[in-house]
């Protein structure tokens, strides 16, 4: 039976305002990428996300970014490797503290299961070996502190994927049902026409094709092969709840099981 993970970027409280309907999204997904404070979120929102993950049986992932609240983590930055490593590790530790605090207060809490970098950092480490290695070193340290390896979620065929595997960690490839792709398999920049897919039918059709055919159609009509274990619907995409609902329904109707791979 075919199966796939359905993930979303959540806990992204930005300047005091949630960017997503977390209540609705947590009920639809299998893995949640939780903002760790550098592009969005804070201690309170992280604890809230841990509680939601625990209540819904959703896997909890850390979603670290560049230190860029003003740009929501979507501005590329030339951060020295040692600084980036320290800042990613700081974010992973912040989410782990939230897990520990919720566990102490509530008696139970879902554990940190994986790491998915956010925004510009996600795109940069797809091709930048120096920054990718810095991120991986932070994940290795966090894994050692937890006493178990943390997988990394990212772009298929990427540098971060190769560096993750070289470090002895598991890499899980994902694809986006709500983002446009170019013919080379890269994402259409967010400031370019075709960057977002907001039509529910189109998103649902793409999701089923990605799982059953391992293909997606680029913005210029070319077929792009993507071997993805996880599919993402961004929480801040317009109509995200409707998109995620349509995607979930289409996958289940096609006989695809929704299962977190962690």
C-alpha positions, -999 to 999 in steps of 0.1 A, spaced: 0 0 0 13 34 -10 19 58 19 32 93 24 38 119 52 18 152 51 36 180 68 30 217 74 49 247 88 31 257 120 36 275 152 45 305 131 33 334 153 48 364 136 47 398 154 21 385 178 -2 371 150 -5 335 140 1 330 103 -19 298 101 -50 281 115 -30 257 137 -61 242 153 -74 231 119 -41 222 103 -29 199 132 -60 178 126 -51 172 89 -14 165 89 10 138 102 41 160 108 44 196 121 74 218 114 74 242 143 90 276 142 117 280 168 118 318 173 142 331 147 117 338 119 85 334 139 73 319 171 84 322 208 85 300 239 47 302 243 39 292 207 64 263 209 48 249 240 14 253 224 26 234 193 40 206 215 6 203 232 -12 202 198 12 176 184 7 155 215 -31 158 214 -33 149 176 -6 123 175 14 144 151 51 141 148 70 172 160 98 187 138 120 217 145 118 244 118 150 265 123 158 295 101 182 324 96 179 351 123 154 371 103 121 380 120 116 411 98 118 390 66 100 360 80 132 340 73 128 343 36 158 366 29 190 349 19 220 356 42 257 350 41 261 338 77 295 325 88 294 287 92 302 287 129 275 313 136 249 294 116 258 262 134 254 279 168 221 296 158 205 264 144 215 245 175 201 273 197 167 269 179 167 231 183 174 234 220 146 259 224 121 235 210 134 207 231 130 229 262 94 234 252 90 196 250 105 192 284 84 219 299 52 205 285 61 171 296 67 183 332 35 203 333 12 178 315 28 145 323 34 137 286 46 153 255 55 142 220 93 141 215 113 160 189 114 137 158 132 156 130 145 188 116 133 208 86 151 241 79 129 271 69 126 295 40 158 310 26 180 286 47 161 256 32 168 269 -3 204 279 4 215 245 18 200 228 -12 232 239 -31 256 255 -6 279 229 10 294 252 36 260 262 51 246 227 47 275 213 67 269 239 94 233 229 97 242 192 98 268 198 125 241 214 146 217 185 141 245 160 150 251 179 183 214 180 190 211 143 183 239 135 207 223 156 234 190 138 229 206 104 227 190 95 194 195 106 157 174 133 143 165 129 106 166 160 83 137 168 60 146 186 28 147 189 -10 153 158 -31 188 156 -48 201 184 -26 235 191 -10 219 190 25 207 155 17 242 143 8 257 160 38 231 146 61 238 110 49 276 116 50 272 125 87 254 92 94 219 107 98 188 99 78 176 122 51 139 123 41 130 140 8 99 161 4 79 179 -23 55 208 -21 19 205 -33 13 243 -30 45 256 -47 54 259 -83 84 240 -97 107 249 -125 118 223 -150 151 217 -132 132 207 -100 138 239 -81 110 260 -66 97 290 -84 108 321 -63 79 335 -42 80 368 -60 75 352 -94 42 343 -111 33 307 -106 51 304 -72 20 294 -53 -7 268 -61 -39 278 -44 -64 258 -64 -77 229 -43 -83 206 -73 -48 213 -87 -31 207 -53 -50 175 -48 -41 162 -83 -4 171 -77 -3 153 -44 -17 120 -59 7 123 -89 37 128 -66 29 97 -46 17 73 -73 38 86 -103 67 104 -86 61 133 -110 49 168 -110 44 193 -138 66 224 -139 53 259 -145 65 256 -182 47 223 -187 76 199 -183 74 167 -163 97 167 -133 105 135 -114 105 139 -76 109 110 -53 94 123 -21 85 106 12 67 137 26 44 163 11 41 198 24 12 223 25 24 255 40 3 268 69 5 304 56 -6 296 20 -39 313 12 -67 288 18 -42 264 35 -69 245 54 -90 239 23 -59 229 4 -48 204 31 -83 190 34 -85 185 -4 -50 169 -5 -57 146 24 -91 135 10 -76 129 -25 -47 108 -11 -70 87 10 -94 82 -18 -65 70 -40 -57 44 -14 -26 62 0 -20 59 37 -9 90 56 20 79 78 48 99 95 82 84 85 100 90 117 
